[in-house]
Amino acid sequence: MTLTRALKCVLPAMSIVALSLCNVAKAEQTEYDYVVVGAGAAGLSAAYTLHQSNEDYTVLEKTNRTGGIAENGRKGSFHYAKGTEYLGEPHGALRNIVNELDIPMVEIPMPMDASYFDGKMHIGDDKIARLTAEKAGKQNFQHFLLMLKQAINGAPKEDWKKLDNITAKQWLNDNGISPFIQRRYNVMSRGLFGANLSDISALSLIPEAAFDYVGVTSYDDIFQPSNNSDSWTTVQGIASITDAIALELGDHIKYNSAVIEITRLGSKYKVIFNSNGKKSFIIANKVILATPSPVSEWIAKQVLTTRQKQLLSQIEYAQYITVALFSNTPIFNKAFDLAILDGDVVTDLYDATWVERHYKPTLKNVKEYIASAYLAPKGVSDKSLMTYSDDQIMSIIKTELSTIVPGIDTKITGFDIKRFMHAYPVMSPGSYGRLEELKNSFKGIYLAGDYMEYPTFEAAISSGADAAKKAMKHTVPK
């Protein structure tokens, strides 16, 4: 504001002209080189990449917190995950962030995995492998392991394309894989992606299935107890990573700022948002959309091409619910994660205190317990989860877990329910081919999120960094 305008604004007897000038001053818009929409893992990663390059940017986040589906709760002495539970050993963009911000990662202690099937609990990778060999048969199990090995270790590009264009169910059926192995990985798929084997492509199943056998060099190896989980988190949960990034970004993040529309303004973009009930806008040279694809498609509909909107509209999202169960006696504390192979809605039961008890000796014998139940849809087309009331959700949990946890109804002293409308993008057949086209179609507007790569926290971080780098590299015509 000029000195003349400032003086007019403080005059006791303002003329209509002076009042008009003051209003113009207050309504002056801020302009940034980059606006990042969304402060989940992808948006934070994009903003962090810009931050490290000393770029001029801001982040608009519709809620009062960062992290997206990486969210922690706190009850008594313990933290618990409401969303993302763990990840593989950090690499790429995530490893850079972890190292640069000195975020202390810890490996999840063994036994990490357990499975419940036909009235019996099988604890540890070796016991789950023995169950699989018993139910599927040695020859079929060996055949499945060989399939995974061949797919991971250098399949020709043409084979990758084929695997992208068929369902995981078809791939397993075509190769004669036993119903029990398919049952195991259908539960895994629902638990990880909120989608069944008929929803996802074979290409999206393979990395997760192969992860179960990292380091296995022979068939006999899978029956030996594992010493390492190869799965990582922080002592207080994955949200510690997004919290650390947000702390580094500081005032660059504008909370409670829900973007409602993006329009063109010459060679630039007008990003319109609601902030605490007031409509505002920011001018940006470039915009990085780090929101779920349906949200991105809606708020950017005026600046996307018809083809871009077509591609985005083909990305479906699965719903998901997590429920933290509080108790004074253990509900489940035999392993980190119990996969329920003959369940219906509940796919997994976690010991939410497993990691903290291990790495904080003072908590080892604390008589407070938290188990996290994960409720998944039957498949991507099943949209029933969001219709359930809290009472219905708790009834499902108590009914389905009653045989696994005798007396569960009397054990639960409280609960915390978290609903995710857009939990996971479903990598349906053809997804990777479509995404390749989508990635290469933007200049000025860039997309980031796990739906651009793979439905995991690490992929979301990677996609954010990639979007920011691409945005910094491109020169947008004026």
Backbone torsions as a table, in degrees:
resi	resn	phi	psi	omega
1	MET	NA	136.6	179.8
2	THR	-72.5	161.8	179.3
3	LEU	-60.8	-41.5	179.5
4	THR	-60.1	-45.6	-179.0
5	ARG	-65.2	-39.3	179.0
6	ALA	-63.0	-42.9	179.0
7	LEU	-62.1	-41.6	-179.8
8	LYS	-63.2	-33.4	-177.7
9	CYS	-69.5	-25.5	-177.6
10	VAL	-100.9	0.6	176.9
11	LEU	-63.6	134.3	-178.2
12	PRO	-60.6	-41.6	-179.5
13	ALA	-105.5	94.2	-175.2
14	MET	-84.0	136.4	172.0
15	SER	-81.4	167.1	177.2
16	ILE	-58.8	-37.3	179.9
17	VAL	-64.9	-44.6	-179.5
18	ALA	-63.3	-41.2	179.0
19	LEU	-61.8	-40.7	178.0
20	SER	-61.8	-42.1	179.6
21	LEU	-63.5	-39.8	179.0
22	CYS	-63.6	-42.4	-179.9
23	ASN	-63.4	-39.2	177.1
24	VAL	-61.7	-41.3	-179.0
25	ALA	-62.7	-42.8	-178.2
26	LYS	-68.2	-29.5	-177.1
27	ALA	-89.2	0.5	-179.7
28	GLU	-56.6	135.2	-175.2
29	GLN	-94.6	149.0	176.7
30	THR	-91.4	141.7	179.7
31	GLU	-119.8	137.2	179.1
32	TYR	-127.0	154.8	172.3
33	ASP	-68.4	-39.0	-177.3
34	TYR	-133.1	135.5	169.6
35	VAL	-119.8	125.5	175.8
36	VAL	-102.2	126.3	-179.6
37	VAL	-102.7	112.9	-180.0
38	GLY	105.8	131.4	-179.0
39	ALA	-118.7	39.3	166.9
40	GLY	-79.0	-165.4	-177.1
41	ALA	-58.6	-43.2	-177.6
42	ALA	-66.9	-45.9	-179.9
43	GLY	-64.7	-40.2	178.2
44	LEU	-65.3	-40.3	178.8
45	SER	-64.8	-42.8	177.2
46	ALA	-61.0	-46.7	-179.0
47	ALA	-65.1	-38.4	179.1
48	TYR	-63.5	-39.5	178.0
49	THR	-63.2	-42.8	176.2
50	LEU	-64.9	-40.8	-179.5
51	HIS	-60.3	-44.3	-179.1
52	GLN	-67.0	-21.6	179.0
53	SER	-98.5	9.4	177.9
54	ASN	58.5	37.1	178.4
55	GLU	-82.6	162.5	178.4
56	ASP	-91.7	109.2	-172.2
57	TYR	-149.4	164.3	168.2
58	THR	-144.6	160.1	179.4
59	VAL	-120.7	129.7	176.7
60	LEU	-106.9	118.2	-178.6
61	GLU	-121.2	127.6	-172.5
62	LYS	-73.1	-22.3	-178.8
63	THR	-102.6	-173.5	178.8
64	ASN	-99.3	16.3	179.7
65	ARG	-145.4	161.8	175.9
66	THR	-104.4	172.0	171.4
67	GLY	111.4	-23.5	-178.6
68	GLY	61.5	-124.3	-178.8
69	ILE	-81.9	2.9	169.6
70	ALA	-92.7	99.2	-176.0
71	GLU	-142.0	134.8	177.6
72	ASN	-108.0	149.1	168.3
73	GLY	-113.9	172.5	178.6
74	ARG	-139.3	129.9	176.9
75	LYS	-140.2	114.6	-179.4
76	GLY	61.5	-122.6	-176.0
77	SER	-86.2	-8.2	-168.8
78	PHE	-122.0	151.5	168.6
79	HIS	-96.8	156.3	176.5
80	TYR	-145.5	146.7	-179.2
81	ALA	-81.6	133.7	173.9
82	LYS	-96.2	-17.5	-178.9
83	GLY	-133.9	-114.9	-177.1
84	THR	-55.6	129.2	-175.6
85	GLU	-96.8	-41.3	-172.5
86	TYR	-160.1	173.6	178.2
87	LEU	-149.4	169.6	175.4
88	GLY	-74.2	175.7	180.0
89	GLU	-58.1	127.4	-174.3
90	PRO	-56.3	137.1	176.0
91	HIS	-144.9	169.7	176.3
92	GLY	57.9	-134.5	-176.6
93	ALA	-61.1	-37.9	179.8
94	LEU	-65.8	-42.5	178.5
95	ARG	-61.6	-39.8	178.2
96	ASN	-61.5	-44.7	-179.7
97	ILE	-64.0	-46.9	-179.4
98	VAL	-58.9	-43.0	-179.1
99	ASN	-71.1	-44.4	-175.9
100	GLU	-69.3	-33.6	179.4
101	LEU	-96.2	3.4	176.5
102	ASP	54.2	51.6	179.2
103	ILE	-88.2	118.4	-176.3
104	PRO	-76.1	107.4	177.6
105	MET	-89.5	149.2	176.8
106	VAL	-132.1	148.0	176.8
107	GLU	-83.7	138.4	-180.0
108	ILE	-67.7	126.5	-176.0
109	PRO	-69.8	152.9	178.8
110	MET	-83.3	156.5	-7.6
111	PRO	-73.9	134.7	179.8
112	MET	-85.1	-43.8	-172.1
113	ASP	-112.1	146.3	172.1
114	ALA	-143.9	157.5	177.2
115	SER	-132.4	141.7	175.1
116	TYR	-111.1	122.9	-178.4
117	PHE	-148.5	131.7	173.5
118	ASP	53.2	44.7	174.3
119	GLY	80.6	9.1	-177.1
120	LYS	-135.6	143.9	178.8
121	MET	-97.7	132.3	179.3
122	HIS	-117.1	110.2	-169.9
123	ILE	-106.5	123.2	179.0
124	GLY	102.6	149.6	-178.9
125	ASP	-57.6	-38.4	-178.1
126	ASP	-65.5	-39.6	179.9
127	LYS	-70.5	-37.1	177.7
128	ILE	-66.6	-38.2	177.8
129	ALA	-64.1	-41.6	179.4
130	ARG	-64.6	-39.9	176.4
131	LEU	-60.9	-43.2	-178.8
132	THR	-64.8	-43.8	178.9
133	ALA	-62.8	-37.9	-179.6
134	GLU	-67.4	-44.2	-174.7
135	LYS	-82.7	-33.2	-176.7
136	ALA	-94.3	-27.2	-173.7
137	GLY	95.7	143.4	-176.3
138	LYS	-58.0	-46.3	-175.3
139	GLN	-64.0	-41.9	-179.0
140	ASN	-68.8	-39.2	178.6
141	PHE	-64.6	-44.1	178.0
142	GLN	-61.1	-39.8	179.1
143	HIS	-62.8	-42.0	178.7
144	PHE	-63.0	-44.4	179.4
145	LEU	-62.7	-39.0	178.7
146	LEU	-65.7	-41.0	176.6
147	MET	-57.2	-46.5	179.9
148	LEU	-63.1	-43.6	-178.3
149	LYS	-62.5	-44.2	-179.5
150	GLN	-66.2	-38.1	-179.2
151	ALA	-69.3	-37.2	-177.8
152	ILE	-78.0	-40.3	-173.1
153	ASN	-91.8	71.1	168.0
154	GLY	82.4	41.4	173.5
155	ALA	-66.2	140.4	178.7
156	PRO	-58.1	154.2	-178.3
157	LYS	-56.0	-37.1	179.9
158	GLU	-63.0	-36.7	178.4
159	ASP	-67.7	-38.5	177.4
160	TRP	-60.0	-41.4	179.4
161	LYS	-62.9	-40.8	178.4
162	LYS	-63.8	-42.5	-179.5
163	LEU	-66.9	-28.1	177.3
164	ASP	-73.3	-24.4	-172.1
165	ASN	-103.7	7.2	173.7
166	ILE	-126.1	157.3	178.4
167	THR	-75.2	158.3	175.4
168	ALA	-61.6	-37.4	178.9
169	LYS	-60.9	-44.9	180.0
170	GLN	-63.9	-42.5	-179.9
171	TRP	-59.9	-45.8	-179.6
172	LEU	-67.6	-41.5	179.0
173	ASN	-64.7	-44.4	-178.7
174	ASP	-60.9	-27.6	-179.1
175	ASN	-100.1	9.6	173.4
176	GLY	67.9	29.3	-178.4
177	ILE	-74.6	137.3	-170.3
178	SER	-61.8	152.6	177.7
179	PRO	-57.4	-33.4	-178.4
180	PHE	-68.5	-43.9	177.2
181	ILE	-61.6	-40.6	178.0
182	GLN	-63.9	-37.4	176.9
183	ARG	-62.3	-46.1	179.0
184	ARG	-55.3	-47.6	-173.9
185	TYR	-83.6	-15.5	171.0
186	ASN	-71.3	-41.9	176.1
187	VAL	-64.5	-42.8	177.7
188	MET	-60.4	-44.0	-178.6
189	SER	-63.7	-43.2	177.6
190	ARG	-64.9	-40.0	-178.8
191	GLY	-69.0	-36.3	-177.4
192	LEU	-89.0	-35.9	-171.4
193	PHE	-119.2	-9.4	-175.0
194	GLY	67.8	24.6	-176.1
195	ALA	-143.3	152.0	-179.2
196	ASN	-95.0	179.8	-175.2
197	LEU	-66.3	-20.9	176.7
198	SER	-84.6	-11.3	179.8
199	ASP	-90.3	-36.3	-171.3
200	ILE	-99.9	158.1	177.6
201	SER	-77.9	157.5	175.3
202	ALA	-58.7	-35.6	-177.6
203	LEU	-64.6	-30.3	-179.9
204	SER	-84.1	-20.6	176.2
205	LEU	-76.4	-38.8	-168.4
206	ILE	-55.8	-47.6	-178.6
207	PRO	-60.5	-38.5	-178.8
208	GLU	-71.8	-41.0	178.5
209	ALA	-65.6	-41.4	-179.1
210	ALA	-66.4	-29.0	-179.2
211	PHE	-60.7	-27.2	179.4
212	ASP	-66.0	-17.7	-173.2
213	TYR	-124.7	31.0	176.0
214	VAL	-60.7	131.1	177.7
215	GLY	84.9	-4.7	179.6
216	VAL	-76.6	124.2	-179.6
217	THR	-110.5	-17.7	178.1
218	SER	-146.5	162.4	-178.6
219	TYR	-58.3	-39.9	-177.7
220	ASP	-66.4	-24.0	-178.6
221	ASP	-61.5	-31.8	-174.4
222	ILE	-71.4	-11.3	179.0
223	PHE	-97.2	6.7	177.2
224	GLN	-98.7	138.7	179.2
225	PRO	-58.8	135.6	179.8
226	SER	-81.2	145.9	176.7
227	ASN	-94.7	-22.4	-176.5
228	ASN	-132.0	144.5	-180.0
229	SER	-87.4	-22.6	-175.0
230	ASP	58.5	23.1	178.3
231	SER	-124.8	140.8	-168.2
232	TRP	-131.6	156.2	174.9
233	THR	-158.7	-165.2	167.5
234	THR	-114.2	167.0	-177.0
235	VAL	-57.8	-34.3	-177.9
236	GLN	-102.2	6.8	175.1
237	GLY	109.0	165.3	-175.8
238	ILE	-59.5	-30.7	-178.8
239	ALA	-62.1	-17.2	175.7
240	SER	-62.4	-29.2	179.2
241	ILE	-70.1	-50.2	-179.8
242	THR	-67.2	-33.1	176.5
243	ASP	-62.7	-40.7	-179.3
244	ALA	-66.8	-39.2	177.6
245	ILE	-65.2	-44.6	-179.7
246	ALA	-60.5	-38.9	178.4
247	LEU	-63.1	-40.0	178.7
248	GLU	-65.7	-38.1	-178.1
249	LEU	-76.4	-27.4	173.7
250	GLY	56.7	-128.6	-174.5
251	ASP	-71.3	-2.5	175.7
252	HIS	-67.2	-19.1	179.9
253	ILE	-93.3	127.0	174.8
254	LYS	-104.7	109.9	-178.3
255	TYR	-82.7	165.7	179.5
256	ASN	52.6	39.2	-178.6
257	SER	-124.8	93.2	-174.6
258	ALA	-92.1	111.9	179.6
259	VAL	-70.3	131.4	-178.0
260	ILE	-115.3	-19.1	-177.8
261	GLU	-165.8	147.2	173.8
262	ILE	-127.9	128.2	179.2
263	THR	-128.8	165.8	176.7
264	ARG	-84.8	145.7	174.3
265	LEU	-136.1	84.6	-172.5
266	GLY	67.6	-124.3	178.2
267	SER	-90.5	1.4	-176.2
268	LYS	-112.5	-174.9	-178.0
269	TYR	-126.6	141.9	175.0
270	LYS	-104.8	114.7	-177.8
271	VAL	-101.8	109.8	-175.0
272	ILE	-99.2	132.9	-176.9
273	PHE	-146.8	157.4	173.7
274	ASN	-99.1	128.0	179.7
275	SER	-129.1	110.6	-179.8
276	ASN	52.6	43.8	176.4
277	GLY	83.9	0.8	-178.8
278	LYS	-116.1	135.5	179.6
279	LYS	-84.3	128.6	-178.6
280	SER	-137.3	174.5	173.2
281	PHE	-151.7	158.6	178.1
282	ILE	-130.9	142.6	175.1
283	ILE	-95.0	134.5	-178.6
284	ALA	-133.8	143.9	171.8
285	ASN	-74.1	-37.6	179.9
286	LYS	-142.1	150.0	-178.1
287	VAL	-127.9	133.7	174.0
288	ILE	-111.3	115.7	-179.9
289	LEU	-92.6	108.8	-179.3
290	ALA	-114.9	55.0	178.9
291	THR	-125.2	162.7	176.6
292	PRO	-53.7	148.2	-172.9
293	SER	-55.1	-38.7	178.1
294	PRO	-63.7	-34.4	178.3
295	VAL	-69.9	-45.7	179.2
296	SER	-60.0	-43.8	-179.4
297	GLU	-60.6	-39.0	-176.4
298	TRP	-73.1	-50.4	-173.9
299	ILE	-74.0	-21.3	-178.1
300	ALA	-108.3	16.8	-172.8
301	LYS	-59.4	-26.7	-178.6
302	GLN	-80.6	-14.0	-177.1
303	VAL	-116.6	0.4	177.6
304	LEU	-94.7	151.1	174.8
305	THR	-78.0	164.7	177.9
306	THR	-59.1	-41.6	-179.4
307	ARG	-66.8	-40.9	178.5
308	GLN	-61.4	-41.2	178.7
309	LYS	-67.4	-36.1	176.6
310	GLN	-61.9	-45.4	-179.1
311	LEU	-65.4	-42.4	179.4
312	LEU	-65.3	-36.3	-177.1
313	SER	-67.7	-17.8	-178.9
314	GLN	-84.3	-5.6	-179.5
315	ILE	-89.7	114.6	178.9
316	GLU	-96.2	152.4	178.0
317	TYR	-118.9	144.4	177.2
318	ALA	-97.7	147.6	174.6
319	GLN	-86.1	165.1	-178.8
320	TYR	-161.9	150.7	176.7
321	ILE	-135.6	135.4	170.0
322	THR	-117.4	144.4	179.9
323	VAL	-133.8	115.8	174.2
324	ALA	-83.1	126.1	-178.8
325	LEU	-108.2	117.2	-178.1
326	PHE	-95.0	141.6	-179.2
327	SER	-156.9	165.4	177.0
328	ASN	-100.3	-8.4	173.2
329	THR	-130.2	153.9	-174.3
330	PRO	-61.0	136.5	170.1
331	ILE	-93.5	-46.3	173.0
332	PHE	-152.3	122.2	180.0
333	ASN	-146.7	32.2	-178.1
334	LYS	-94.8	-19.3	-179.9
335	ALA	-162.3	176.2	179.3
336	PHE	-72.1	-44.8	-174.2
337	ASP	-134.9	127.7	175.1
338	LEU	-108.8	112.9	175.0
339	ALA	-84.7	130.0	-176.3
340	ILE	-101.0	98.9	-169.7
341	LEU	-76.3	-22.0	178.8
342	ASP	-117.9	31.7	177.2
343	GLY	-87.8	-173.0	-178.8
344	ASP	-120.4	-67.7	-179.7
345	VAL	-101.5	-39.9	179.6
346	VAL	-80.8	119.1	-178.1
347	THR	-99.2	-29.1	-174.2
348	ASP	-144.7	150.5	173.3
349	LEU	-131.5	117.8	-177.4
350	TYR	-103.7	148.1	165.0
351	ASP	-88.3	102.5	-174.0
352	ALA	-71.4	-11.4	179.4
353	THR	-102.0	2.3	-172.2
354	TRP	-55.9	-49.1	-175.2
355	VAL	-73.8	-45.8	-178.0
356	GLU	-63.3	-40.0	178.1
357	ARG	-62.1	-38.0	-177.1
358	HIS	-69.8	-43.7	-173.2
359	TYR	-93.9	-6.7	174.8
360	LYS	-123.6	91.9	-175.3
361	PRO	-54.5	-29.6	-179.1
362	THR	-67.6	-16.3	-179.0
363	LEU	-97.9	-5.9	-171.2
364	LYS	-54.4	-42.1	-175.1
365	ASN	-109.1	16.8	178.0
366	VAL	-67.9	130.4	-175.9
367	LYS	-86.0	54.5	173.0
368	GLU	-129.7	139.5	-174.1
369	TYR	-138.2	142.7	177.0
370	ILE	-137.1	122.1	172.4
371	ALA	-114.8	140.0	-179.5
372	SER	-111.1	119.9	176.8
373	ALA	-96.0	134.4	179.6
374	TYR	-109.4	123.9	179.6
375	LEU	-107.8	124.6	-176.8
376	ALA	-122.1	151.6	174.5
377	PRO	-69.2	163.1	177.3
378	LYS	-67.8	-26.7	180.0
379	GLY	-174.2	176.2	-174.4
380	VAL	-63.6	-27.8	-179.8
381	SER	-78.3	-11.2	179.4
382	ASP	-82.6	107.8	-178.5
383	LYS	-109.3	25.6	-173.9
384	SER	-78.7	-23.9	-172.5
385	LEU	-56.7	-42.4	-176.2
386	MET	-70.9	-9.4	178.8
387	THR	-88.7	-11.0	-176.4
388	TYR	-77.5	136.3	173.2
389	SER	-78.5	168.7	176.9
390	ASP	-58.0	-42.3	-179.4
391	ASP	-62.9	-40.7	179.0
392	GLN	-65.8	-40.3	179.0
393	ILE	-62.3	-46.1	-179.0
394	MET	-67.4	-32.7	177.3
395	SER	-65.7	-42.1	177.7
396	ILE	-60.3	-47.5	-178.4
397	ILE	-60.6	-49.0	-177.8
398	LYS	-64.1	-38.1	-179.9
399	THR	-68.7	-48.2	-174.8
400	GLU	-73.8	-27.5	-177.7
401	LEU	-97.4	0.0	-174.6
402	SER	-63.1	-33.8	178.7
403	THR	-78.9	-27.1	179.7
404	ILE	-80.8	-39.4	-178.0
405	VAL	-123.4	88.1	179.6
406	PRO	-56.9	134.9	179.0
407	GLY	75.2	20.3	-176.3
408	ILE	-59.0	-32.1	-178.6
409	ASP	-59.4	-37.7	-179.0
410	THR	-87.1	-17.3	-179.2
411	LYS	-76.7	-37.1	-173.6
412	ILE	-70.5	123.0	178.5
413	THR	-105.0	-12.1	179.9
414	GLY	-177.9	171.4	-178.6
415	PHE	-156.5	162.0	177.3
416	ASP	-136.6	113.1	-177.2
417	ILE	-100.0	130.9	177.2
418	LYS	-124.1	124.0	179.8
419	ARG	-105.4	136.7	177.0
420	PHE	-120.5	111.2	178.4
421	MET	-71.6	-42.6	178.6
422	HIS	-116.5	70.7	-175.3
423	ALA	-75.1	-55.4	-174.2
424	TYR	-135.5	134.8	170.0
425	PRO	-74.8	137.3	-177.6
426	VAL	-94.6	118.4	179.8
427	MET	-82.8	81.6	-178.3
428	SER	-75.7	168.4	179.2
429	PRO	-53.3	133.6	-179.8
430	GLY	88.0	-1.6	-175.1
431	SER	-57.8	-46.7	-173.3
432	TYR	-69.9	-33.7	174.3
433	GLY	-64.8	-42.9	179.6
434	ARG	-66.9	-40.1	-178.6
435	LEU	-67.5	-33.4	177.8
436	GLU	-61.4	-42.0	176.7
437	GLU	-65.2	-42.2	-177.7
438	LEU	-64.3	-43.6	-178.1
439	LYS	-58.8	-35.6	-174.1
440	ASN	-92.1	10.9	-173.6
441	SER	-105.9	5.9	-172.6
442	PHE	-116.8	143.1	165.6
443	LYS	-147.9	124.2	-177.5
444	GLY	99.9	-44.2	172.4
445	ILE	-113.9	133.7	-177.3
446	TYR	-132.3	146.0	-177.9
447	LEU	-108.3	139.5	176.2
448	ALA	-139.7	147.5	179.4
449	GLY	150.7	162.8	-178.5
450	ASP	-62.8	-24.1	179.3
451	TYR	-67.3	-15.1	178.4
452	MET	-84.1	-13.3	-177.9
453	GLU	-135.0	-62.1	-174.3
454	TYR	-170.1	142.3	-172.7
455	PRO	-77.5	63.3	175.1
456	THR	-136.1	163.2	178.3
457	PHE	-60.4	-44.6	-178.8
458	GLU	-61.0	-41.0	-179.9
459	ALA	-67.0	-36.0	177.2
460	ALA	-62.9	-43.5	177.9
461	ILE	-61.7	-45.0	-179.7
462	SER	-62.4	-42.7	-177.5
463	SER	-65.8	-35.5	178.3
464	GLY	-65.8	-44.7	178.8
465	ALA	-64.1	-41.2	179.7
466	ASP	-63.7	-42.0	-179.8
467	ALA	-63.3	-41.8	-180.0
468	ALA	-66.2	-41.3	179.2
469	LYS	-64.7	-40.8	178.7
470	LYS	-65.5	-40.5	179.2
471	ALA	-63.6	-40.9	-179.6
472	MET	-70.1	-29.1	-177.6
473	LYS	-77.3	-35.9	-174.8
474	HIS	-76.8	139.1	170.3
475	THR	-102.4	119.3	-178.4
476	VAL	-89.3	125.1	-179.1
477	PRO	-58.5	141.7	178.2
478	LYS	-92.5	NA	NA
